[in-house]
Amino acid sequence: MAGRIPQKFLDDLLDRVDIVEVVDRRVKLKKTGKNYSARCPFHEEKTPSFSVNPEKQFYYCFGCGAGGNALGFVMDYENVDFPQAVDTLAGSLGLQVPREQSRGGPAQAAREDSNKALYALLEQAARYYQLQLRKHPQAQRAVSYLKQRGLTGQIAKAFDLGFAPPGWDNLLQALGNSEEQRKLLLDAGMLVQNDAGRSYDRFRDRVVFPIRDQRGRIIAFGGRVLGDDKPKYLNSPETRIFSKGRELYGLYQARQANRKLERILVVEGYMDVIALAQHGISNATATLGTATSATHLERLYRLAPEVVFCFDGDDAGRKAAFRALEAALPCMEDGRQARFLFLAEGEDPDTLVRNTGADRFRELVTAATPLERFLFDAVSQGLDTSTLDGRARLSKQALPYIRQLPDGVFRQLMFRALAERTGLTVAELMHLEAPPPAPAEPAPSGDEHTAATSPRQRSATADARRGYSNLAQAAIALLLHKPGIASLADPAPLAELDGPDVVLLRELLDLLQRRPDSNTAMLLGHWYGSPEGELLGRLAGQERLIPTDGIEQQFIDTMGALAQLPQRSQLHAQVDKLKLTNYAEVSEFEKQQLRELLQQKQRLDLARSKRKP
């Protein structure tokens, strides 16, 4: 039956179901203290790290990071979609699943049905292309190309490779047998419409590579030309179900081939991924015509602790590698690792693994350059670090990047490594690390902003956002641990703050103050399947790090510190400005403003100290 499942029914279902029973029917659990444990069903392990919390009704694996509520467990364990998981749990309780019209009304319901139709249509397109690779009179050209690249029929089948025949409307004639189907083909990016309104196939005379999302659904295609057309490689455009900045080619196949991923390779092309898989290296992915983004990396690091980037060793490859490094820095929490493998000129992973074999390629990956060495080598290029001026320049160039690292041991070690290279102490570097004054005018947007701000200014903004993010995530973790403490918070001061984690905290507080009976499992359910839901699952798994006693006061202090951040940032900016300015040149207005900020800080600190027991 079509229609949205009411949120109230989902909340009631999660309230009535017992996650311990749900998991125990599928994976035998053992009581360990207040929780239950088992060896994780989602990755291979010898020592149990999979924990089920009956009080909060969620599970978490400290080995692979899998976590969620009972619905999420059924989806992942039985490999079913959300409605099927709801039906399974409701059936176990003898409940009928109600349906209601989508909250967005008929238009929203139509969009949801249209998305389902898009997935079905793209599956049809993939089968059509696969059939053409086997049967079309001109398919031999595609087969010869794949054989020339060393691929077998078995690996071509594993990645669902196909052939888009020459001609303007082969797919249109095969699948566009109604106006509705033709519109879906356009919406899916499979057709192109010219200025005259004529539609024709996007992929023509190309080897075709279906692109799957993390659930295995085909969401787009890539194509490699067989003739002289340009471009050589072509991707589907972005659609309602396909975003190049989020998806990675081959990630679904890598997860299917490996129950536990210890390392993920990021390469540059479809053929690299497939050639490596054919040689038994089944942990490679590729971006889809875009630079590696923080979104890509957060997704990869949730699956594996180490990411290795493979690039050409020429100037273009090193520039691309440095862009990947910049994206990786904010993601480098303790326990994560990034490496960079630079290949010889004219080589790529495809040719290298065919010429040298899988074992040699694995050796090169293991010996790849660690992030810290690549960063220091890159920022010190052209500097004579044997001179005082060279070491000073190195400090100035390296600090903005190190400051983008999350707080933790790795960040401290990077400061220590920079100290060894410059002769400064860590304390002196930390003093230099103070952010510059905030700009008086709002920063421009778009490309103008990128061009007009320095790495130091951008890293100062990153510091402020990181401060908001760290405190917001701490508050969220406390709420997940004990949702009832939401009544102690005043959300009003959060209105001045920005950032996705602060927005999520505001939404959580709003939900909990409207629905004070919500438990952890319900909160996870509200954001299931979204990036916010992935963050909530990870934070819920940090219960071992949260003390049982004093959680209310810890939450009040965290919210207070979060509310103080704008004033503290303004104060630091004023102080830093004074450091760079002759005091005699400071206006009386600025001096008075600084005095007021200091008095305000003293009042805040005094109020905070009185709250502490």
N, C-alpha and C positions, 0 to 999 in steps of 0.2 A: 504494500500500500504506500502511495506517495505521500509526502508531507513530513514536516519536522516533528521529531520526538520532543514533547514538552520538557523544558528544563526541570520543572517540578517533579515530573516522573523520574527523570534521571537521578535527581537528588534523593528522592524516596527510595529508589532502587539501590543506590549505593549505601543508604542508611540501613536498609533491611538485609542486604547481602553481607556475608562474613568472608573477608578476603582469605582468611586462614583456610576455610573450607574450600573456597574456589581454587586456591593454589594446591592444597593438599590432595585434591582429587586428581591433580595432574603431575605434581612433583611431591614426593614424600618429604614432609617437614619434620624437624626435630625441635623440641622446646629447648631454648637457650636463654635463660633468664626471663625477662618479660617478653621477649620476641621469639620468633621461630626462624630456623635457618635451614639451608640446604645448599647443595652444589647448584650453581646457577644453570638454568636450562638454556640460557642464551649464549653461553660461551663455555669452552672446556676449562675445567679447573680441578685441582686435586683437593684443595682446602676450601670448605664452604665459605663463600662471601656473600651469599644471597640471603637477605633478611626480610622477614615479613612482620610488620608491626600491627598487632591486633587492635591496639588502642586508637591509632590514627588511621588504620585501614589502608595502608599503602605498603608497597614492597620496594626494595632498593638493593642493587648489587654493587658492592664496593669494589668489585673487580672490573666490570665493564661499564658501569654507570647506568644500566637499565633500571627504570623505576617508574612507578605510577600507581594507579588504583586498580580495583578488580577488573574494570572494563579494559583498561590498558593491557593488563596481563593476558586476558583472554584474546585480545586482538593480536598481540605479539606471539603468544604461545601457539595459537591455532591458525595464525596467519589469515585472519578474517577481517573484514572492514567493520567500521563502528556500528552500523545498524545490526549486523549479524551478531556482534558481541553483545549488544543490548538484548537481542532476541534470546541468545543463549542464557544469559543471567536471569532474564525475566522468566523464561521457561522453567529454569530450575526452582523458581519460587511459585510457579503456577500463575504468573501474571500475564495479562494481555498488554501488548505495547500500544499505547494510544498514539495517534498522529494529529497534528494540527497544522493549519496553514502557516507557512513561513512567516516570521516576524516582519519581513519586508513586504508581505502581501503577495499578490499574484505575480508581480514582476520578479521578486526574489525567488519564488518557487520556480518560475520559468527559467531563471538563470541556473539554479541548481540542477534542474532536469537537463538544461542545455549542456552543463559541464559533464554530466553522465553520458550524454549523447556524444560529446567531443571525445571522451575516452574510448567509447565503443567505435566511433568512426576511425580514430587513429589506429586502433587494433586491426580494423578492416584494411586500412591502407598498408599496414605492415605486412599483412598476409598477402595482399595484392602484389607488393613489391617482391616478396619472397617467391611467389609463384612465377613472376616474370624472370627471376634469376634462374629458375629451373626450366622454363618452357619457352620464353620469348625467342624468336628467330635470331635476334641480335645479342642475346645474353652471353654468347661466347666471348665477346669483347670484355665484359665485366668479369667473367670467370677467369679469363687469361690474366687480367690485371691482378686479381686476388691471388692467383697461383704465382705470378711473378713476384708479388710481395711476400710469398712464402706461406700463405694461409691455407689451411686444410678445409675441406667441407665440414668437418666436425666443429671447428672453431667458428666458421661462418654461421653455422646453425645455432651455436650457443649464443651468439650475439645478434641473431635474427637478421643477418645482412640480406639486402635485397637489391633489386635493379629497377631504376626508373627508365623506361625505354625512351629513345628519341621520339620527338613529336610534341605537339603543343597541348593535347587534351586527352592523353591516355587515361590518367587517373580520373579526370572529370567525366569521361564517358563511362568508366567502370563503376564509379561510386556516386556521381552526381545525377541520379535519375529522377530527382524531384527538386523543386525550388528550395525546400527545407534542407535537403542534403547539400545542395550547392552553397547555401548560406553557411552551413556548418563547415564545409571545406574551406571557405573563406575565413571563418572565425578561427579555424585551426591553423591557418597559415599555409595550407596545402595548395591554395590557389592564389594567383596574383591577378588583380584587376587593373587594367590600364585606364587612361583618361577617357577613352571612348566607352568604358563600361564593359569591355570584353574581358572574360576570365580565361586564364590558361594555367597549366600545371606549373608549380614553382620548381619542382625537381624534374629535370629532363636530361636523359643520357648521362646518368650518374649512378655510381654505387651508393646505396642508401643505408644509413646507419640509424636505426631507431634509438631514441633517447628515452630511458625509463626513469621515473622518479623513485624515491626510496621505498615505495610500496609496490614497485614493479609495473606500474601503469605506464604505457607509452604516452608521452606528453609532447613530443616533437621529433624532428628528424634532422639528420645532417646528411650531406651528399658530397661525394668526391667526383669531379667531372671526369669523363672519359675522352671527351673531344677537346676542342680548343676554347670552349666557353670560359668566361670569367664570372665570378672568382673560382679559383681551383676548388676551394671548400666553401660550402654554403650551409647555413643553419636555418631552421625555421625562425620566423620572427617571434617576439614575445607575444603571448596570448594570455587569456584568463587563467590558464593552467600551466603556463611555462614562463619561468623567469630565469634568464641566463645567469644572473647574479647569485642565484641560490642553488642551481642544479649542477651536477658533475657527471660527465659521461663515464659509465663503467662502475659507478659506486654501487649500484644495485647488484651487479654481477659479482663484485668483490665481496659484498656481504653474503651473498649466496654461497660463494666458494670457500669462505673462511668463517668458522663459527666464532673465532676470536681474532681480531685484527690487532697485531702488535705494532704495525707500521703501515702507512699508506703512502704510495708514490703519487705525485702530481706531475703528469707529463703534458705535452703540448697538443697531441692529436689522437684521433680515434684509432688510427692504425698502430700507434705506439701501445695503447691500452690492449688492443687485440693481440698484437704480436707477442707482447710480454705474457699475456694469459696463455697463449699457445705453448709457450716454453715453461709453463708451470709457475710463472710469477703473476699471481692472480689478485694482487693488491694494488693495482694501478688505476688511477682515474685521470680525467682530463677536463679542464675548463672548456666552456663553450663559446670561444671567440672573445672572451673577456679576461681581464686580469684576475688573479686569485683575490677574492674578497674576504673580509673578516667573517662574513656570513658563511662562505665556503669553509673557512678554517674552523669556526666553532662547530660546524656539522662534523668535520673530519675528526676533531679532537674529542668529540663525544664518543667516537668509535675506536680510536687508537691513540696511544700516548705520543707517537712520533710521526711526523710528516716529513717526507723527503721530496724536494723540488728538483726536477731534472730539466736543465736548460742547456741550450747551445753555449759554447764558451766564448762566442764573439761578443762585440759590444752590445748588440741588441739583446742577446741572451742575458748578459749581466745586468742590463737596465731592467729587464723584465724580472730578474731575480731580486733586484733591490726593491722593486714595487711589491713583490711577494713578501719580502722581509718587513717592509713597512706595514703591510696588512697583518703580519704575524705577531708583531711586537705586543699589541694590547691583549693578545690571546695567550701569551706565554706564562700561564700560571705554573706554579711549581709542579713538577712531575711531567710536564709537557716538553717536547723537544722538536726542534726544526733543523734540518740539514739541507745543504745545497750541493747537487751533483752537476758539475759542468762537463759537458762532453766535447770531444775534439771536433775541430771544424769539419763539417761534412757528415758528422755522425748524428744519429738520433737513437732513441731507445730501440726502435724497430730494427734498424740496421745493425746496431751494436749487439743486441742479443742474438741475432741470426749469425753474425760473424764470429762472436767470441763465446757464445753459449750462456746458459742461465747462471751457472756457478760463478763465472767471471763477472757477470753483471751484478750479482748479489754482493760480491766482494767490493765492487766500486760503490754500491749503495751504502754498504756498511762503513766505508772509509770516506763518505761524503763530508764536506766541510760543515762543521757546526755553525749555528746561527751566530754565536758570539765572535768566532774568528772571521766569518764573512763580514760582519758589521764593522769590526775594527779595521780589517783590511780595506774595506770600501771607503770609510771616512778618513783614513790616513793616506790614501793614495795621493801621491804628489807632495807629501809633507816630509820634511827631514826631521824626524822625531829625536835625532841626536842633539838638536838645538832647543834652546828655551822657547823660541818663537814657534817651532814646529809642535812642541808638546802643548803649548798654550792653544794653538789652533786645533789640535786633536781634541782637547777638552771641550772647546767651544762647539766643535762639530759633532762629537759623540753624545754629549749630554742630552740634547733634545730627543734623541732616539731612546736612550736608556730610560729617560723619564716616562716614556710611554709604556714601559713594562708594568704589569700589575705588582702591587706590593707583595713581597715574599722573599724567600731565600735567593732565588735566581737573580732578582733585581739587586739585592745586596752584593752578590758575587760579581755582577757586572760592574758595579761601582768600584769594587775592590780591584777588578781587572784593569779598569781605566786608571785607577790610582797607581798601579804598578807601572803602567805605560807612561804616565806623566810625571811621576815623582811627587805628586800631591798626596795628602792623606785622604782617607774616605770622608772624614769630617769636613775637610776643606772643600771637597767636591760637593758634599751635601749642602754646604753653605752656598756654593755657586749655583746649586740647583734651584734656588728660590725663584719662583716665576716672575716674569717681568710685569710691569704695571698693566692693568687691563686697559684696552683702548677706550678713549673717551667717546668715540662714535661707534655705532653698530657696524659690525664687519659686513662688507658686501657679500652677496650670495653668488653661487655658481662659480664659473671659471675665474671671475674677477677676484673672488675671495682667495682662491688657491694661489693666484699670482701675487696678490698683495700682502700675504702674510708669510712670515718667515717660519722655519721649522721650530724656532724657540717660541714664537707666538702660538703656533698651532699646538705645541706640546703643553703650553700653559692652559689652553682651553681644554685639552685632554685631561690635565690634572684635575681641573674643576669638575669635569664630568665624571672622572674616576672617583673623586670624593663623594659626589652624590650617589654614584652607582654602588660603591662599597657599603655605604651606610644604608641605602635603600634595600640592598640585598640582605644585609644583616637584619633589618626590621622584618623583611618578608620571611626569612628563615624562622624568626621568633614567632611570627603569626602562624606559620605552618605547624610549628611545634605545639602552640597553644592558642588556637583561634580566638578564644574568649578575651584575650588581652586587647583586642581591637577597640573595646569600649573605653580604654584608657587614653586613646589617641585623639588629638584634634587635627583633622586633615587640613585645616585652613592654611597653615604655614607652607604646606607642600605646593600650594598654587603658584608660588614664586619660582619653583625649581622646574627644570626640564630634564629630559633624558628618559629613555624607555623604561628603566627600572623604577624611576620615581612615578611614572604614569601607572605602571603595574601596581605599585604600592598603593597609590590613591584608589585604584579600582578595587583592590583587595579590601581596603578599609571600608569603602562604600558598600561592597557586597556584604561584608561581615557585620556592619552596623545595621544593614537592612535585614540580613538573615543571620542573627546571632547564634542560631543552632547549627550552622554549617561546621562540618568537620574537615580534616585534612583531605580525605578522599574526595569530598564534594568540591573543594577548591581546585584540586588537580583536574577534576572532571570539567569544570567550567572553562578551563583553558586547554583542554586536551587537543593535541594535534597542531598546536601553534608554537612558535618560538618561545612565547611566554610560558606555555605549558612545559616545554623542555627545561626551562630555567627553574620552574617551580618543582619539577621532579628532582632535579639535581640538588636544590636547596633543602627539600624535604629529607633527602638522604643524609644530611649533615647533622642528624639528631644527636649523634655521639659527641659532637663538638659543642652542644648547647647544654649548659648546666641546668639541672632540674630546679634547684633552689634560686630564688631571686630573679626569675625570668620577667616578672612584672616590672621591677625596677630597671632591669637591663633594657627592656623595651622602651620605657619612659626616657631613659638616658639617651638611647639611640635616636629616638624621635626628636629629642631636644637638640642633640648635636646636629641632626639633619636640618632643623629649623634655623640653627645658627650659621650654617655654611655661607649663605649670601653675605652676612655681615662680616664674617671672618675673611672671606675672599676680598671684600672691599677694603678691609683694614690692611691685609697683607699687600694689596696693590698700592695703597697710599704709602705704606712704610717703604716698599721697594722703590717707589718714585722718589722718596726723600733720599734714599741711599745714592741715587744717581743724580741728585740735584744739590747745588749749593744751598744750604738752609736759608741764607740771606735772600735768595731769589724766590723762595716759596711765598706765595701770597698769604695775607692774613686770613682770607676765606679758607684756603686749603689747610692752614694751621688749625683754625677753629673746627673744621670738618674732621681732622685727625683727632683732636681732643675729644670731640663728641663720640667718635667711633671707639676710642679707648675707654671712655666712660661706659659706653654701651656694652663693650666686651666685659668690663669688670662686673657690671650688673648681671650679665648672663652667667658668668663664671660663678658669682656668688650664689645666684639662684640655683645653679646646678649643684654646687657643693652642699647646699642645705637639703637638697632632695636625697643625697646619699646617706645611708644609715651610718 
